[in-house]
Amino acid sequence: MDHSISLSQHVNATPEKVWRVISDIPGSAATLSGVESIQMVGEGPYGEGTRWKETRSMLGRRETVEMWVSQADPPHSTTVKALQGGTDYTSRFTLVERAGGTDLTLTFGAEVLRPTVLSRLMFALFGRLGMNMTRKALAKDLAEIAAKAEQL
């Protein structure tokens, strides 16, 4: 089972400034209101292999997920992966210079690696609600990334 969402936002800042925001993992808890905390796993600049633990709250539940950069092409695109509860999550940011700013697109995907009858039933019952909540959270993240980049 594969589920995906793609959202775009025009940012009144250069791709380099937008890149500075999305690649500042230690600073993301200050930028993104949905992120409670970040714990870096290892050191070094942002790039393939960078790992961290991100704690978010949604619907009163706190969840910490280990994430890593699987691809980085500054300041054009980056892909972040996470594996949690049998689901493979992929977030891809694409930055395209346009009209004196940047079109920032976030494509999010969730693939259940070994779907069961129960997981298929749960998605049929609650999947649309979950995807709508995810869409709202991602749209808020994009708006907050844009606001931060426009301040730089």
C-alpha positions, -999 to +999 in steps of 0.1 A: +000+000+000+015+033-011+000+067-002+014+101-013+008+138-010+025+167-030+022+203-020+039+234-033+045+269-020+061+300-036+087+315-013+099+351-017+135+341-012+163+326-032+167+288-034+199+292-014+180+308+015+153+282+013+180+255+013+196+270+044+163+266+063+154+230+051+190+218+057+192+233+092+181+202+111+193+214+145+173+246+141+141+230+127+124+228+162+126+266+163+113+269+127+086+243+126+059+246+153+050+209+149+085+198+159+090+196+197+127+186+196+156+174+175+184+151+186+212+148+161+227+113+157+262+120+147+280+151+135+289+169+103+272+191+077+239+183+061+242+157+034+236+120+025+238+100+057+229+128+081+207+113+109+185+127+136+156+119+159+126+142+155+098+144+181+065+157+169+030+160+185-001+152+166-036+148+181-021+149+216+004+120+208+041+125+209+062+104+186+099+103+180+111+090+147+147+085+135+152+102+101+181+103+076+190+121+044+191+097+015+198+123-012+210+159-012+216+181-042+220+216-028+201+239-034+179+219-057+165+189-039+168+166-009+151+134+002+146+124+038+136+089+048+122+073+080+111+038+088+086+034+116+061+007+125+065-012+093+060+019+071+087+035+049+083+073+048+098+095+022+098+133+021+113+150-010+119+187-011+124+202-046+134+239-050+130+257-084+139+293-089+110+313-103+098+349-104+125+362-081+119+335-055+116+298-051+088+272-058+092+248-030+075+214-035+072+188-008+063+153-019+055+129+010+050+092+006+042+064+030+045+028+019+034+000+042+060-027+037+040-058+046+004-048+045-019-071+064-057-075+062-059-054+094-037-026+080-057-025+048-090-023+068-076+004+091-066+025+061-100+020+045-116+032+077-092+060+088-068+065+058-086+096+044-087+113+078-050+105+084-039+118+049-060+150+055-043+155+088-009+148+072-016+173+044-025+200+069+007+194+089+028+194+058+012+226+045+019+243+078+056+231+076+059+246+041+044+279+053+068+281+083+098+272+061+088+300+037+084+325+065+118+317+080+135+318+045+119+352+038+134+366+070+170+357+061 
